[in-house]
Amino acid sequence: MKNRNLHIEITRRNEPSNDLEYWQSKTPEERFAAAEELRRHFYVMQGYTEIPRIKKVITIRKRNADTF
């Protein structure tokens, strides 16, 4: 895991934030990387020594002829 210099800003709930603008300015890859980092931090806080992989689940279902 990379070491990063984090900037933390404390704001009040009733103050407007620019979170939406910030995340919209990021590429999809940067957003995904941030979500993955948060997922890893969550598991570390839960006491996991090894981060579980995301499960890939595929469900195949038959369509009814009258669905269309």
N, C-alpha and C positions, 0 to 999 in steps of 0.2 A: 504494500500500500504506500502511496506517495505521501511525503510530508508536505503540508501546505500551510501557508500563512493565512489564517482565517480572519476575516473582518466581521465582528459581531456588533450589531447596532440594536439598542433597546429602544422600543417605541411604545407609545400608549395605544390601546385598542381603538380609540376614537380618532386617531391621526390617520390621514390617508397614506397608503403605501404605494410604492411603484413596483411591487412584485410582478404584476402581470407584464409590465413593460420590460422588466429585467429578463424574465423567462422567454418572452417573445423575441428578444434580441439574440438569444442563444440558438445555436444550430440544434437539430434533433439529436445529433451525436452527443453534444454537450449536455443536453437535458437527460438523455439516457444515462450518461456517465454519472451525473449528479444523483439520479435515482438509485443507481447501483451502489454508489458510495453510501447513501443513506441506508440502504438495505444491509450492507455490510456492517455499518455502525450499529444498527439495531441488533443484529445477531451477536456482535461482540458484547453489547450491554446486557444481553440475555444470558451471557456466560458460555456461549458456544466457543469451542476451540477450533472448530473447522466450520467454515461457512457452507450451509447446504446449497446445493444447486437448485435452480428453478426447474420445477417439473414441467415436462412437455406432455400434455394430455390431449389425445385426439379421440373424439367420440364420433362414430359413424352411425347414422340413423337412417332408416328407410323413410322415404317420403310417402305420404298418402296421395293417391291419384287425385283426390278432391281438394288438395291444398291450393291449387291454382285457380 
